[in-house]
């Protein structure tokens, strides 16, 4: 098992963690150009938390075991991966 950060390194894609001002200390996390394949459509997943680590852990749980597609609309940048089950912690 690997961590979300190790997966980001393996696929060489940006993992964004954003602080949302004036929203009760809310952070969100997602891959910058990644969408989850759900049958015939793509959905955007993200994790929310009161700390960056909490947001990252919630995102890792949301995408574990699913298929992620990066740059879905690009002919030459598109990449598709099966997301592994992540171990706890970032």
MMTF fields as JSON, N, C-alpha, C and O atoms, coordinates in Angstrom:
{
  "mmtfVersion": "1.0.0",
  "mmtfProducer": "UNKNOWN",
  "numBonds": 359,
  "numAtoms": 360,
  "numGroups": 90,
  "numChains": 1,
  "numModels": 1,
  "chainsPerModel": [1],
  "groupsPerChain": [90],
  "chainIdList": ["A"],
  "bondAtomList": [4, 2, 8, 6, 12, 10, 16, 14, 20, 18, 24, 22, 28, 26, 32, 30, 36, 34, 40, 38, 44, 42, 48, 46, 52, 50, 56, 54, 60, 58, 64, 62, 68, 66, 72, 70, 76, 74, 80, 78, 84, 82, 88, 86, 92, 90, 96, 94, 100, 98, 104, 102, 108, 106, 112, 110, 116, 114, 120, 118, 124, 122, 128, 126, 132, 130, 136, 134, 140, 138, 144, 142, 148, 146, 152, 150, 156, 154, 160, 158, 164, 162, 168, 166, 172, 170, 176, 174, 180, 178, 184, 182, 188, 186, 192, 190, 196, 194, 200, 198, 204, 202, 208, 206, 212, 210, 216, 214, 220, 218, 224, 222, 228, 226, 232, 230, 236, 234, 240, 238, 244, 242, 248, 246, 252, 250, 256, 254, 260, 258, 264, 262, 268, 266, 272, 270, 276, 274, 280, 278, 284, 282, 288, 286, 292, 290, 296, 294, 300, 298, 304, 302, 308, 306, 312, 310, 316, 314, 320, 318, 324, 322, 328, 326, 332, 330, 336, 334, 340, 338, 344, 342, 348, 346, 352, 350, 356, 354],
  "bondOrderList": [1, 1, 1, 1, 1, 1, 1, 1, 1, 1, 1, 1, 1, 1, 1, 1, 1, 1, 1, 1, 1, 1, 1, 1, 1, 1, 1, 1, 1, 1, 1, 1, 1, 1, 1, 1, 1, 1, 1, 1, 1, 1, 1, 1, 1, 1, 1, 1, 1, 1, 1, 1, 1, 1, 1, 1, 1, 1, 1, 1, 1, 1, 1, 1, 1, 1, 1, 1, 1, 1, 1, 1, 1, 1, 1, 1, 1, 1, 1, 1, 1, 1, 1, 1, 1, 1, 1, 1, 1],
  "groupList": [{"groupName": "UNK", "atomNameList": ["N", "CA", "C", "O"], "elementList": ["N", "C", "C", "O"], "formalChargeList": [0, 0, 0, 0], "bondAtomList": [1, 0, 2, 1, 3, 2], "bondOrderList": [1, 1, 2], "singleLetterCode": "X", "chemCompType": "L-PEPTIDE LINKING"}],
  "groupTypeList": [0, 0, 0, 0, 0, 0, 0, 0, 0, 0, 0, 0, 0, 0, 0, 0, 0, 0, 0, 0, 0, 0, 0, 0, 0, 0, 0, 0, 0, 0, 0, 0, 0, 0, 0, 0, 0, 0, 0, 0, 0, 0, 0, 0, 0, 0, 0, 0, 0, 0, 0, 0, 0, 0, 0, 0, 0, 0, 0, 0, 0, 0, 0, 0, 0, 0, 0, 0, 0, 0, 0, 0, 0, 0, 0, 0, 0, 0, 0, 0, 0, 0, 0, 0, 0, 0, 0, 0, 0, 0],
  "groupIdList": [1, 2, 3, 4, 5, 6, 7, 8, 9, 10, 11, 12, 13, 14, 15, 16, 17, 18, 19, 20, 21, 22, 23, 24, 25, 26, 27, 28, 29, 30, 31, 32, 33, 34, 35, 36, 37, 38, 39, 40, 41, 42, 43, 44, 45, 46, 47, 48, 49, 50, 51, 52, 53, 54, 55, 56, 57, 58, 59, 60, 61, 62, 63, 64, 65, 66, 67, 68, 69, 70, 71, 72, 73, 74, 75, 76, 77, 78, 79, 80, 81, 82, 83, 84, 85, 86, 87, 88, 89, 90],
  "secStructList": [7, 5, 7, 2, 2, 2, 2, 2, 2, 2, 2, 6, 7, 7, 3, 3, 3, 3, 3, 3, 6, 6, 1, 1, 1, 3, 3, 3, 3, 3, 3, 6, 6, 3, 3, 3, 3, 3, 6, 6, 3, 3, 3, 7, 7, 7, 3, 3, 3, 1, 1, 2, 2, 2, 2, 2, 2, 2, 2, 2, 2, 2, 2, 6, 6, 1, 3, 3, 3, 3, 1, 6, 6, 7, 6, 6, 6, 7, 3, 3, 3, 3, 7, 7, 7, 5, 7, 1, 7, 7],
  "xCoordList": [0.841, 0.0, 0.881, 1.97, 0.38, 1.125, 0.257, -0.926, 0.85, 0.105, -0.354, 0.096, -1.244, -1.726, -0.572, -0.515, 0.33, 1.471, 2.388, 2.884, 2.615, 3.432, 2.765, 3.447, 1.437, 0.706, 0.863, 1.069, 0.768, 0.951, 2.336, 2.477, 3.35, 4.701, 4.762, 5.393, 4.112, 4.143, 3.494, 4.009, 2.362, 1.65, 2.106, 1.687, 2.97, 3.543, 2.46, 2.492, 1.487, 0.397, 0.296, 0.628, -0.173, -0.312, -1.457, -2.573, -1.156, -2.157, -2.37, -1.447, -3.567, -3.85, -4.505, -5.477, -3.965, -4.585, -4.836, -3.906, -6.089, -6.484, -7.134, -7.985, -6.724, -7.378, -8.452, -8.184, -9.663, -10.785, -11.018, -11.516, -10.666, -10.793, -12.249, -13.168, -12.424, -13.739, -14.746, -15.945, -14.263, -15.144, -14.853, -14.779, -14.69, -14.536, -13.335, -13.452, -12.183, -10.947, -11.112, -10.725, -11.681, -11.897, -10.75, -10.344, -10.244, -9.266, -9.919, -10.782, -9.513, -9.97, -8.76, -7.712, -8.926, -7.832, -8.373, -9.446, -7.619, -7.959, -6.767, -5.852, -6.791, -5.796, -6.216, -7.39, -5.273, -5.569, -6.275, -7.153, -5.926, -6.508, -7.063, -7.088, -7.507, -7.976, -9.468, -10.03, -10.103, -11.517, -11.707, -10.948, -12.714, -12.988, -13.971, -14.992, -13.655, -14.51, -15.618, -15.346, -16.852, -18.023, -18.912, -19.659, -18.831, -19.547, -19.211, -18.077, -20.168, -19.917, -19.642, -19.581, -19.476, -19.207, -18.003, -17.482, -17.581, -16.478, -17.022, -17.849, -16.557, -16.97, -15.731, -14.657, -15.902, -14.821, -15.0, -16.035, -14.021, -14.028, -13.112, -12.184, -13.362, -12.482, -12.687, -13.672, -11.752, -11.858, -11.854, -11.095, -12.683, -12.746, -12.287, -12.482, -11.679, -11.279, -10.896, -10.786, -10.691, -10.28, -8.762, -8.248, -8.051, -6.592, -6.251, -7.055, -5.084, -4.686, -4.636, -5.041, -4.141, -4.031, -5.405, -5.58, -6.377, -7.727, -8.346, -8.979, -8.167, -8.683, -8.025, -8.698, -6.718, -6.008, -6.457, -6.637, -6.635, -7.086, -8.498, -8.787, -9.378, -10.746, -10.743, -11.523, -9.879, -9.77, -9.23, -9.726, -8.227, -7.663, -8.736, -8.8, -9.572, -10.651, -11.675, -12.217, -11.944, -12.958, -12.536, -13.39, -11.235, -10.79, -10.189, -9.929, -9.968, -9.359, -10.158, -11.383, -9.432, -10.043, -10.8, -11.426, -10.759, -11.49, -10.514, -9.299, -11.051, -10.225, -10.186, -11.227, -8.977, -8.816, -8.251, -7.361, -8.795, -8.327, -7.807, -8.508, -6.581, -5.962, -6.026, -5.799, -6.336, -6.391, -7.296, -6.883, -8.512, -9.441, -9.715, -9.947, -9.695, -10.045, -8.841, -8.977, -7.688, -6.475, -6.101, -6.11, -5.776, -5.35, -3.953, -3.668, -3.085, -1.703, -1.306, -0.268, -2.097, -1.771, -2.585, -2.237, -3.652, -4.57, -3.839, -3.079, -4.099, -3.556, -4.665, -5.474, -4.7, -5.731, -5.065, -4.216, -5.466, -4.874, -5.951, -6.974, -5.703, -6.513, -5.88, -4.692, -6.68, -6.161, -6.067, -7.043, -4.916, -4.775, -5.52, -5.962, -5.642, -6.157, -4.991, -3.881, -5.248, -4.196, -4.104, -5.104, -2.892, -2.738, -3.064, -3.019, -3.387, -3.748, -2.578, -1.413, -2.922, -1.899, -1.518, -1.683, -1.01, -0.594, 0.835, 1.404],
  "yCoordList": [-1.186, 0.0, 1.242, 1.26, 2.27, 3.521, 4.666, 4.481, 5.826, 7.007, 7.799, 7.553, 8.739, 9.606, 10.404, 10.559, 10.901, 11.674, 10.79, 11.238, 9.566, 8.645, 8.352, 8.255, 8.21, 7.997, 9.211, 9.055, 10.418, 11.638, 11.647, 12.043, 11.215, 11.123, 10.085, 10.322, 8.943, 7.881, 8.304, 8.005, 9.002, 9.409, 10.772, 11.214, 11.443, 12.735, 13.774, 14.457, 13.887, 14.855, 15.701, 15.249, 16.952, 17.887, 17.505, 17.236, 17.487, 17.284, 18.644, 19.195, 19.186, 20.528, 20.46, 19.733, 21.223, 21.42, 22.915, 23.717, 23.284, 24.69, 25.071, 24.348, 26.208, 26.789, 27.751, 28.612, 27.604, 28.455, 29.498, 29.157, 30.765, 31.801, 32.029, 31.913, 32.355, 32.677, 31.534, 31.775, 30.296, 29.136, 28.157, 26.946, 28.697, 27.867, 26.923, 25.728, 27.467, 26.676, 25.476, 24.364, 25.684, 24.581, 24.49, 25.479, 23.271, 22.931, 21.926, 21.154, 21.931, 20.903, 20.336, 20.976, 19.131, 18.432, 17.696, 17.094, 17.751, 16.977, 17.005, 17.814, 16.113, 16.18, 17.29, 17.388, 18.122, 19.304, 18.97, 19.721, 17.891, 17.562, 16.144, 15.507, 15.647, 14.27, 14.173, 14.916, 13.252, 12.967, 11.464, 10.67, 11.089, 9.682, 9.142, 9.767, 7.987, 7.341, 6.575, 5.685, 6.934, 6.265, 5.809, 6.605, 4.533, 3.971, 4.759, 4.691, 5.511, 6.232, 7.72, 8.464, 8.163, 9.594, 9.79, 8.847, 11.032, 11.427, 12.344, 13.215, 12.15, 13.022, 13.589, 12.986, 14.739, 15.36, 15.016, 15.327, 14.389, 14.055, 15.023, 15.566, 15.242, 16.056, 15.668, 15.017, 16.07, 15.847, 17.173, 18.074, 17.303, 18.503, 18.165, 17.042, 19.126, 18.917, 20.222, 21.261, 20.151, 21.33, 21.497, 22.507, 20.505, 20.584, 20.059, 19.344, 20.398, 19.834, 18.303, 17.644, 17.748, 16.296, 15.625, 14.577, 16.227, 15.67, 15.7, 14.73, 16.797, 16.9, 15.86, 15.24, 15.67, 14.696, 13.266, 12.456, 12.958, 11.613, 11.333, 10.221, 12.326, 12.137, 11.97, 11.186, 12.697, 12.546, 11.159, 10.508, 10.715, 9.383, 8.305, 7.386, 8.407, 7.432, 7.511, 6.489, 8.729, 8.918, 8.321, 7.887, 8.291, 7.8, 6.394, 5.814, 5.841, 4.514, 3.459, 3.385, 2.651, 1.544, 1.935, 1.079, 3.193, 3.656, 3.926, 3.826, 4.266, 4.621, 6.131, 6.787, 6.687, 8.128, 8.409, 7.71, 9.452, 9.868, 11.298, 12.19, 11.492, 12.812, 13.393, 12.685, 14.682, 15.386, 14.64, 14.319, 14.375, 13.522, 14.006, 13.186, 15.289, 15.816, 16.031, 16.605, 15.582, 15.771, 14.478, 13.4, 14.597, 13.422, 12.949, 11.753, 13.864, 13.47, 13.485, 12.921, 14.11, 14.129, 13.137, 12.868, 12.589, 11.726, 10.518, 9.828, 10.29, 9.122, 8.527, 9.258, 7.231, 6.541, 5.522, 4.739, 5.547, 4.651, 4.069, 4.701, 2.863, 2.306, 2.8, 2.586, 3.458, 4.018, 2.896, 2.175, 2.736, 1.691, 2.06, 3.196, 1.104, 1.377, 2.02, 1.487, 3.156, 3.894, 3.497, 3.159, 3.543, 3.345, 4.67, 5.735, 4.59, 5.784, 6.747, 6.348, 8.024, 9.067, 9.564, 8.87, 10.766, 11.36, 10.984, 11.376],
  "zCoordList": [0.0, 0.0, 0.0, 0.574, -0.657, -0.734, -0.207, 0.076, -0.082, 0.351, -0.879, -1.998, -0.647, -1.716, -2.337, -3.557, -1.518, -2.01, -2.862, -3.895, -2.45, -3.246, -4.588, -5.609, -4.596, -5.851, -6.764, -7.968, -6.205, -6.998, -7.648, -8.805, -6.909, -7.47, -8.593, -9.623, -8.399, -9.409, -10.72, -11.798, -10.627, -11.845, -12.351, -13.421, -11.576, -11.95, -12.234, -13.258, -11.301, -11.438, -10.181, -9.085, -10.355, -9.243, -8.321, -8.764, -7.038, -6.001, -5.351, -4.75, -5.464, -4.95, -3.581, -3.38, -2.646, -1.336, -1.212, -1.296, -1.015, -1.028, 0.296, 0.814, 0.832, 2.004, 1.509, 0.671, 2.028, 1.626, 2.725, 3.798, 2.472, 3.497, 3.901, 3.09, 5.17, 5.73, 5.6, 5.459, 5.648, 5.573, 6.711, 6.5, 7.912, 9.111, 9.005, 9.279, 8.604, 8.476, 7.552, 7.912, 6.365, 5.424, 4.423, 3.813, 4.278, 3.254, 2.315, 2.734, 1.045, 0.116, -0.619, -0.711, -1.135, -1.803, -3.028, -2.977, -4.13, -5.327, -6.276, -6.119, -7.261, -8.318, -9.271, -9.63, -9.681, -10.486, -11.797, -12.221, -12.434, -13.74, -13.768, -14.821, -12.614, -12.532, -12.29, -11.485, -12.991, -12.802, -12.649, -13.204, -11.9, -11.628, -12.657, -12.943, -13.204, -14.198, -13.464, -12.658, -13.756, -13.177, -14.321, -14.89, -14.654, -15.805, -17.06, -17.535, -17.615, -18.859, -18.665, -19.644, -17.432, -17.205, -16.303, -15.707, -16.223, -15.363, -14.278, -14.55, -13.052, -11.957, -11.279, -11.299, -10.689, -9.933, -8.462, -7.872, -7.877, -6.451, -5.729, -6.328, -4.456, -3.634, -2.183, -1.834, -1.346, 0.089, 0.813, 0.456, 1.814, 2.656, 4.058, 4.522, 4.74, 6.122, 6.785, 6.134, 8.102, 8.863, 8.879, 9.36, 8.355, 8.204, 6.808, 6.21, 6.284, 4.991, 5.025, 4.068, 6.123, 6.245, 6.231, 5.609, 6.914, 6.937, 5.534, 5.116, 4.815, 3.454, 2.544, 1.721, 2.69, 1.867, 2.183, 1.273, 3.464, 3.833, 3.328, 2.886, 3.388, 2.88, 1.357, 0.817, 0.677, -0.774, -1.123, -2.043, -0.394, -0.643, -0.497, -1.313, 0.524, 0.707, -0.416, -0.837, -0.905, -1.95, -3.291, -4.065, -3.579, -4.888, -4.848, -5.902, -3.674, -3.55, -4.316, -4.216, -5.079, -5.791, -7.053, -7.677, -7.44, -8.621, -9.769, -9.597, -10.925, -12.073, -12.188, -12.189, -12.285, -12.446, -13.832, -14.318, -14.453, -15.778, -15.65, -15.173, -16.081, -16.083, -17.49, -18.471, -17.586, -18.873, -19.858, -20.972, -19.441, -20.19, -21.612, -22.5, -21.843, -23.167, -24.079, -25.159, -23.659, -24.455, -25.175, -24.58, -26.446, -27.209, -26.823, -26.888, -26.425, -26.173, -24.693, -24.345, -23.811, -22.378, -21.559, -20.409, -22.115, -21.375, -20.783, -21.462, -19.485, -18.784, -17.924, -17.352, -17.836, -17.056, -16.132, -16.559, -14.847, -13.856, -12.958, -12.694, -12.499, -11.418, -10.114, -9.871, -9.289, -8.04, -7.008, -6.798, -6.362, -5.346, -4.059, -3.884, -3.191, -1.845, -1.098, -1.087, -0.48, 0.207, 1.668, 2.301, 2.191, 3.627, 4.327, 3.711, 5.606, 6.355, 6.43, 6.433, 6.489, 6.567, 5.188, 4.186, 5.162, 3.898, 3.644, 2.625]
}
